[in-house]
Amino acid sequence: MNIDFQRKIDRVVGTFICRILSLFYQKAEKVTVPANIGNILVILLSEMGSHVLAYPMYQYIKNRFPGTKFYVLLFESNREVVEILDVIPSDHILTINNESMGRFIRDTAHALKKMHRIKFDIVIDCELFSRLSSILSFLSGAIIRVGFHAYTQEGLYRGSFINRKVLYNPYHHISEQFINLVDAVNSNAIPTPKRPVGSRKFRAPYVHFAQEEIGRMKRRLCDDFPEIRNRQLVLICAGGGALPIRAWPLPYFCQLASGLLRRGYAVGVIGLKKDKDLGNAILSRCKNPRCVDLTGYTGTIRELMSIFHLASLVITNDGGPGHFAAMTPIPSIIFYGPETPALYGPLDEKAVVFYAGLSCSPCLTAYNHRNSPCDGDNVCLKSIHPHEVLAKALEMLEGQRTVVPLVDKNERGSSSVDGRSSFAETGIDQRESELPE
């Protein structure tokens, strides 16, 4: 479904349902946590990258409530991310297909039936003021319902039936706020919880790939695009996903790709099938056989991550690819503007963030349902100039001169310009040693 249509449904229908359900909710003095917690449900419907940012919370739930079973409810398109994270069994993932209204209604009904069959004691709603997730938490039948609440802020109305209300704090990273939701389960403070926030740094999990899997992708790429053999490969993702306002200008991506190609690198344009026009535009501007269109080339996120193992750098807008890169050895450059890295920055010490920090940034917030008031002239991203990004990219690439080969040394091709390691030589073992402990 179109995102604007989803916003309208959530605002009009969602608000009405929340008010009706609130009439049936009998407020208790204290709602106590069951002595024996059987099942916990986490609701995190949208944004693939959000699940990577939620990984510390998933681990925290397992440590905080040992012996309990926990499940995740999400949109079907995001299922693979949770499977890759490998935090819960596959049959503990509940999905809703939101491609059309008919499928959405059908799958929501099926999900509710399954919730009642499982019987959840606790539901943790991770959505930022979405009425849908709030409604689902109420209808789940769980005794403890945790979720973000506006309190005295001008937040979005989500009903009065959340009995573990967590104050949304725009000054703390979202991974830290997800932890707050878990801590709120056993808290009766107002607001919940009241805990010290440390200076700890969360990190995304490293997802291991078998050498055979990486090798298959390498052979496929070399067979389909022989021009990129023996070159360092730089991946660029020009698409803005569901929120085009987050996209760095296409002409800037073209200039960046041209600069990389002039210095002997290969460039792969990644993205979804719907990003084909962006890929074609960059290829048409560059007119270089070492610039290849990989939009729609991978059918799964795991396939995309296998390409990350073969490339030297990924340059992307804020969104899924930057968070997926955090789970692989590849360093990344990520553009922020409409949203802030202070809240949604990757859990990755290898990542470099560009953020201009204008007076109007960030304009996509929990308080406006991520519906930017911007007129489309996203100066926050336009003020990040290609020459700055190219200089940083070259600095990062120049630091990768010594790379252990993926294949046997007798199968390696020659090195590319200036002694840099080639695409054929890009390995796994050395990069794994570079990961922070």
C-alpha positions as CSV (number, residue, x, y, z in Angstrom):
1,M,0.0,0.0,0.0
2,N,1.1,3.6,-0.6
3,I,2.7,5.1,2.4
4,D,0.5,8.2,2.3
5,F,-2.6,6.0,2.2
6,Q,-1.2,4.0,5.2
7,R,-0.7,7.3,7.1
8,K,-4.3,8.4,6.4
9,I,-5.8,5.1,7.5
10,D,-3.8,5.1,10.6
11,R,-4.8,8.7,11.4
12,V,-8.5,8.4,10.7
13,V,-9.5,4.8,11.3
14,G,-6.7,4.1,13.8
15,T,-7.6,7.1,16.0
16,F,-11.3,6.1,16.0
17,I,-10.5,2.4,17.0
18,C,-8.2,3.5,19.7
19,R,-10.9,5.7,21.3
20,I,-13.4,2.9,21.1
21,L,-11.0,0.3,22.7
22,S,-10.1,2.8,25.4
23,L,-13.8,2.8,26.5
24,F,-13.6,-0.9,27.2
25,Y,-10.3,-0.7,29.1
26,Q,-10.8,-0.8,32.8
27,K,-7.8,0.9,34.4
28,A,-6.4,-1.0,37.4
29,E,-4.3,0.5,40.2
30,K,-1.5,-1.8,39.3
31,V,-1.1,-4.4,36.7
32,T,1.4,-6.9,38.0
33,V,3.7,-9.1,35.9
34,P,2.7,-12.8,36.0
35,A,4.9,-14.9,38.2
36,N,5.6,-17.3,35.3
37,I,6.0,-15.5,32.0
38,G,5.3,-17.9,29.2
39,N,5.3,-15.9,26.0
40,I,6.4,-12.4,24.9
41,L,5.5,-10.7,21.7
42,V,7.5,-7.8,20.1
43,I,5.7,-5.7,17.5
44,L,8.0,-4.0,15.1
45,L,6.2,-3.8,11.8
46,S,8.0,-1.5,9.4
47,E,11.5,-0.6,8.2
48,M,14.0,-3.5,7.6
49,G,16.8,-1.6,9.2
50,S,14.9,-1.1,12.4
51,H,15.3,-4.8,13.2
52,V,19.0,-4.5,13.1
53,L,18.8,-1.6,15.5
54,A,16.5,-3.7,17.6
55,Y,19.1,-6.5,17.9
56,P,20.4,-5.4,21.3
57,M,16.8,-5.4,22.6
58,Y,16.2,-8.9,21.2
59,Q,19.3,-10.1,23.1
60,Y,18.3,-8.2,26.2
61,I,14.9,-9.9,26.2
62,K,16.5,-13.4,26.1
63,N,18.8,-12.5,29.0
64,R,16.2,-10.7,31.0
65,F,13.6,-13.3,30.7
66,P,15.4,-16.7,30.4
67,G,13.2,-19.6,29.7
68,T,10.4,-17.6,28.1
69,K,9.5,-17.8,24.5
70,F,9.4,-14.6,22.5
71,Y,7.9,-13.9,19.1
72,V,8.1,-11.0,16.6
73,L,5.2,-9.5,14.6
74,L,6.2,-7.7,11.5
75,F,5.4,-6.9,7.9
76,E,6.1,-9.9,5.6
77,S,8.6,-7.9,3.6
78,N,10.8,-7.6,6.7
79,R,10.8,-11.3,7.7
80,E,14.1,-12.2,6.1
81,V,16.0,-9.6,8.3
82,V,14.9,-11.3,11.5
83,E,15.7,-14.7,10.1
84,I,19.2,-13.4,9.3
85,L,19.6,-12.0,12.8
86,D,18.8,-15.6,14.0
87,V,17.4,-14.4,17.4
88,I,14.3,-16.6,17.4
89,P,13.1,-19.7,15.6
90,S,11.5,-19.1,12.2
91,D,8.1,-20.3,13.4
92,H,8.1,-17.6,16.1
93,I,7.9,-14.9,13.4
94,L,4.4,-13.7,12.7
95,T,3.8,-11.7,9.5
96,I,1.3,-9.3,7.9
97,N,1.3,-8.7,4.2
98,N,0.6,-5.0,3.6
99,E,0.9,-4.9,-0.2
100,S,-2.8,-4.4,-0.6
101,M,-5.7,-3.6,1.7
102,G,-7.3,-7.1,1.1
103,R,-4.1,-8.9,2.1
104,F,-3.6,-6.6,5.0
105,I,-7.0,-7.3,6.5
106,R,-6.8,-11.0,5.9
107,D,-3.3,-11.4,7.4
108,T,-4.1,-9.2,10.4
109,A,-7.1,-11.4,11.2
110,H,-4.9,-14.5,10.9
111,A,-2.2,-12.9,13.1
112,L,-4.7,-12.1,15.8
113,K,-6.0,-15.7,15.8
114,K,-2.5,-16.9,16.2
115,M,-1.8,-14.5,19.0
116,H,-4.8,-15.8,21.0
117,R,-3.8,-19.3,20.3
118,I,-0.3,-18.7,21.7
119,K,-1.5,-16.6,24.6
120,F,1.0,-13.8,25.2
121,D,1.7,-12.5,28.7
122,I,3.6,-9.5,27.5
123,V,3.5,-7.4,24.3
124,I,6.2,-4.9,23.6
125,D,5.1,-2.4,20.9
126,C,8.3,-0.8,19.4
127,E,6.5,1.3,16.8
128,L,6.7,5.1,17.3
129,F,3.1,6.3,17.8
130,S,1.6,4.0,15.2
131,R,-2.1,3.3,16.1
132,L,-2.1,0.0,14.3
133,S,0.6,-1.6,16.6
134,S,-1.1,-0.1,19.7
135,I,-4.4,-1.7,18.6
136,L,-2.8,-5.0,17.9
137,S,-1.2,-5.0,21.4
138,F,-4.6,-4.5,23.0
139,L,-6.3,-7.1,20.9
140,S,-3.5,-9.6,21.6
141,G,-5.1,-10.2,25.1
142,A,-1.7,-9.7,26.8
143,I,-1.8,-8.7,30.5
144,I,1.2,-6.4,30.2
145,R,1.2,-4.0,27.2
146,V,4.4,-1.9,26.8
147,G,4.6,1.0,24.3
148,F,5.7,4.6,23.7
149,H,3.3,7.2,25.1
150,A,3.2,11.0,24.6
151,Y,2.5,12.0,28.3
152,T,2.7,15.8,28.2
153,Q,4.2,15.9,24.7
154,E,2.2,16.7,21.7
155,G,2.5,13.2,20.4
156,L,0.0,11.1,18.5
157,Y,-3.0,9.7,20.3
158,R,-2.8,5.9,20.7
159,G,-5.4,5.2,23.2
160,S,-5.3,4.9,27.0
161,F,-4.9,1.1,27.3
162,I,-1.1,0.9,27.3
163,N,-0.3,-0.1,30.9
164,R,3.5,0.3,30.7
165,K,3.9,3.7,29.2
166,V,7.4,4.7,28.0
167,L,8.3,8.3,27.4
168,Y,9.6,8.6,23.8
169,N,12.9,10.5,24.1
170,P,14.2,12.1,20.8
171,Y,17.6,12.6,22.4
172,H,18.5,9.0,22.8
173,H,19.4,6.5,20.1
174,I,16.5,4.2,19.2
175,S,18.4,1.1,20.3
176,E,18.6,2.5,23.8
177,Q,14.9,3.3,23.7
178,F,14.1,-0.2,22.7
179,I,15.9,-1.3,25.8
180,N,13.7,1.1,27.8
181,L,10.7,-0.8,26.6
182,V,12.0,-4.0,28.0
183,D,12.9,-2.4,31.3
184,A,9.4,-0.9,31.6
185,V,7.9,-4.4,32.0
186,N,8.7,-4.5,35.7
187,S,8.4,-0.8,36.4
188,N,5.5,1.1,37.9
189,A,7.2,4.5,37.8
190,I,5.8,7.4,35.9
191,P,7.1,7.6,33.3
192,T,8.5,4.1,32.9
193,P,11.3,3.3,33.3
194,K,13.6,5.6,35.2
195,R,17.0,4.2,34.7
196,P,20.5,5.6,34.1
197,V,21.6,5.5,30.5
198,G,25.2,4.5,30.1
199,S,27.8,5.3,27.4
200,R,27.7,1.8,26.0
201,K,28.0,1.3,22.3
202,F,25.7,-1.2,20.7
203,R,26.9,-3.3,17.8
204,A,25.1,-5.2,15.1
205,P,25.8,-8.9,15.0
206,Y,28.3,-10.2,12.5
207,V,26.6,-12.7,10.2
208,H,28.9,-15.5,9.0
209,F,28.8,-16.6,5.4
210,A,30.4,-19.9,4.2
211,Q,33.3,-19.4,1.7
212,E,31.3,-21.5,-0.8
213,E,28.4,-19.0,-0.6
214,I,30.7,-16.0,-1.2
215,G,32.5,-17.9,-4.0
216,R,29.2,-18.6,-5.9
217,M,28.3,-14.9,-5.8
218,K,31.8,-14.0,-7.0
219,R,31.6,-16.4,-9.9
220,R,28.2,-15.1,-10.8
221,L,29.3,-11.5,-10.8
222,C,32.5,-12.1,-12.7
223,D,30.5,-14.1,-15.4
224,D,27.8,-11.5,-15.7
225,F,30.1,-8.5,-15.5
226,P,33.6,-9.5,-16.6
227,E,34.7,-5.8,-16.8
228,I,34.8,-5.6,-13.0
229,R,37.3,-8.5,-12.6
230,N,40.6,-7.5,-10.8
231,R,39.1,-4.2,-9.6
232,Q,38.1,-3.0,-6.2
233,L,34.3,-2.8,-6.3
234,V,32.4,0.2,-4.7
235,L,28.7,-0.2,-4.3
236,I,26.3,2.8,-4.4
237,C,22.7,2.8,-3.5
238,A,20.8,5.9,-4.8
239,G,17.3,4.9,-3.9
240,G,15.4,6.5,-1.0
241,G,13.1,3.6,-0.4
242,A,9.6,4.4,0.9
243,L,10.8,8.0,1.8
244,P,12.4,9.6,-1.3
245,I,13.1,12.8,0.7
246,R,16.0,10.8,2.3
247,A,17.8,10.4,-1.0
248,W,21.1,12.2,-1.8
249,P,20.6,14.0,-5.2
250,L,21.0,11.7,-8.2
251,P,23.4,14.1,-10.1
252,Y,25.7,13.8,-7.0
253,F,25.7,10.0,-7.2
254,C,26.6,10.4,-10.9
255,Q,29.5,12.7,-10.1
256,L,30.7,10.4,-7.3
257,A,30.6,7.3,-9.6
258,S,32.5,9.1,-12.3
259,G,35.2,10.2,-9.8
260,L,35.6,6.6,-8.6
261,L,35.7,5.2,-12.1
262,R,38.4,7.8,-13.2
263,R,40.6,6.4,-10.4
264,G,40.3,2.8,-11.6
265,Y,37.6,1.4,-9.3
266,A,34.6,-0.6,-10.5
267,V,31.2,0.8,-9.4
268,G,28.0,-1.3,-8.8
269,V,24.7,0.4,-8.5
270,I,22.5,-1.6,-6.1
271,G,18.9,-1.3,-5.2
272,L,15.4,-2.8,-5.7
273,K,13.9,-3.5,-9.1
274,K,12.0,-0.3,-8.9
275,D,15.3,1.6,-8.8
276,K,16.2,0.5,-12.3
277,D,15.7,4.0,-13.6
278,L,18.2,5.3,-11.1
279,G,20.7,2.6,-12.2
280,N,20.2,3.4,-15.9
281,A,20.6,7.1,-15.2
282,I,24.0,6.6,-13.5
283,L,25.2,4.2,-16.2
284,S,24.2,6.6,-18.9
285,R,26.0,9.5,-17.2
286,C,29.2,7.5,-16.6
287,K,29.4,5.6,-19.9
288,N,32.0,3.2,-18.5
289,P,31.9,-0.6,-18.7
290,R,33.2,-0.8,-15.2
291,C,30.0,0.8,-13.9
292,V,27.4,-1.9,-13.7
293,D,23.7,-2.0,-12.9
294,L,23.0,-4.3,-9.9
295,T,19.5,-3.0,-9.2
296,G,17.2,-6.0,-8.8
297,Y,20.2,-8.3,-9.2
298,T,19.8,-9.9,-5.8
299,G,16.6,-11.6,-4.9
300,T,17.2,-11.7,-1.2
301,I,18.9,-9.6,1.5
302,R,21.3,-12.4,2.1
303,E,22.4,-12.3,-1.5
304,L,23.0,-8.6,-1.2
305,M,25.1,-9.2,1.9
306,S,27.2,-11.8,0.1
307,I,28.1,-9.1,-2.5
308,F,29.0,-6.8,0.5
309,H,31.7,-9.5,1.3
310,L,33.2,-9.0,-2.2
311,A,33.1,-5.2,-2.4
312,S,35.4,-2.7,-0.7
313,L,32.9,0.0,0.2
314,V,29.2,0.8,0.1
315,I,27.8,4.3,-0.2
316,T,24.1,4.7,0.5
317,N,21.3,6.8,1.7
318,D,19.8,6.3,5.2
319,G,18.0,3.0,5.1
320,G,18.4,-0.8,5.0
321,P,21.7,-1.2,3.1
322,G,23.7,0.8,5.7
323,H,22.3,-1.4,8.5
324,F,22.9,-4.6,6.6
325,A,26.5,-3.5,5.9
326,A,26.9,-3.3,9.7
327,M,26.5,-7.1,9.8
328,T,29.3,-7.7,7.2
329,P,33.0,-6.7,6.9
330,I,32.3,-3.9,4.5
331,P,32.8,-0.3,5.6
332,S,30.1,2.2,4.6
333,I,29.3,5.9,4.0
334,I,25.8,6.8,4.9
335,F,23.9,10.1,4.2
336,Y,21.5,11.5,6.8
337,G,19.5,14.7,6.7
338,P,15.7,14.3,7.1
339,E,16.5,11.9,9.9
340,T,19.4,12.1,12.4
341,P,22.1,9.6,13.1
342,A,21.8,10.5,16.8
343,L,18.6,8.5,16.7
344,Y,19.0,6.0,13.8
345,G,22.8,5.8,13.2
346,P,24.1,2.3,12.3
347,L,25.5,0.1,15.0
348,D,28.8,-0.1,13.2
349,E,32.2,1.4,14.0
350,K,33.2,1.0,10.3
351,A,30.5,3.4,9.1
352,V,31.1,7.0,8.2
353,V,28.1,9.3,8.5
354,F,27.5,12.5,6.6
355,Y,25.0,14.8,8.3
356,A,24.8,18.6,7.6
357,G,22.6,19.3,10.6
358,L,20.5,22.2,9.2
359,S,18.1,24.2,11.3
360,C,15.2,22.1,10.0
361,S,16.9,18.7,10.4
362,P,15.7,16.2,11.3
363,C,12.2,16.8,9.8
364,L,11.1,13.1,9.8
365,T,10.1,12.4,13.4
366,A,7.8,10.2,15.5
367,Y,5.6,13.3,16.0
368,N,4.7,13.8,12.4
369,H,4.4,10.1,11.4
370,R,7.6,10.6,9.4
371,N,5.7,12.9,7.0
372,S,8.2,15.6,6.2
373,P,6.9,19.2,5.7
374,C,9.8,19.7,3.3
375,D,8.8,21.1,-0.1
376,G,11.1,18.5,-1.8
377,D,14.2,20.8,-1.8
378,N,16.2,18.7,0.7
379,V,19.0,21.2,1.2
380,C,20.2,19.0,4.1
381,L,21.4,16.4,1.6
382,K,22.2,18.8,-1.2
383,S,24.7,20.6,1.1
384,I,26.8,17.3,1.3
385,H,29.0,17.8,-1.8
386,P,30.3,15.0,-4.0
387,H,33.9,16.1,-3.7
388,E,33.7,15.7,0.1
389,V,32.3,12.2,-0.2
390,L,34.8,11.2,-2.9
391,A,37.7,12.4,-0.8
392,K,36.4,10.3,2.2
393,A,35.7,7.3,0.0
394,L,39.2,7.4,-1.5
395,E,40.7,7.7,2.0
396,M,38.8,4.6,3.1
397,L,39.7,2.7,0.0
398,E,43.4,3.5,0.1
399,G,43.4,2.0,3.6
400,Q,42.6,-1.4,2.2
401,R,45.8,-2.2,0.4
402,T,46.5,-5.5,2.2
403,V,43.8,-8.0,1.6
404,V,43.9,-11.8,2.1
405,P,42.7,-13.5,-1.2
406,L,39.3,-15.2,-1.3
407,V,40.6,-17.7,-3.8
408,D,43.8,-19.7,-4.1
409,K,46.8,-17.4,-5.0
410,N,47.3,-19.2,-8.3
411,E,43.8,-18.2,-9.3
412,R,44.2,-14.5,-8.6
413,G,44.2,-11.8,-11.2
414,S,46.5,-8.9,-11.3
415,S,46.1,-5.9,-9.0
416,S,44.3,-2.8,-10.1
417,V,45.7,0.8,-10.2
418,D,48.2,2.1,-7.6
419,G,48.7,-1.3,-6.0
420,R,45.2,-1.5,-4.6
421,S,43.7,-5.0,-4.1
422,S,41.4,-6.2,-6.8
423,F,37.8,-7.4,-6.8
424,A,39.1,-10.9,-7.5
425,E,41.4,-10.6,-4.4
426,T,38.8,-9.3,-2.0
427,G,38.7,-11.8,0.9
428,I,36.9,-12.7,4.1
429,D,39.4,-14.0,6.6
430,Q,41.4,-10.7,7.1
431,R,38.2,-8.6,7.2
432,E,36.8,-10.8,9.9
433,S,39.9,-10.0,12.0
434,E,39.2,-6.2,11.6
435,L,35.8,-6.5,13.3
436,P,35.7,-4.9,16.8
437,E,35.7,-7.3,19.7
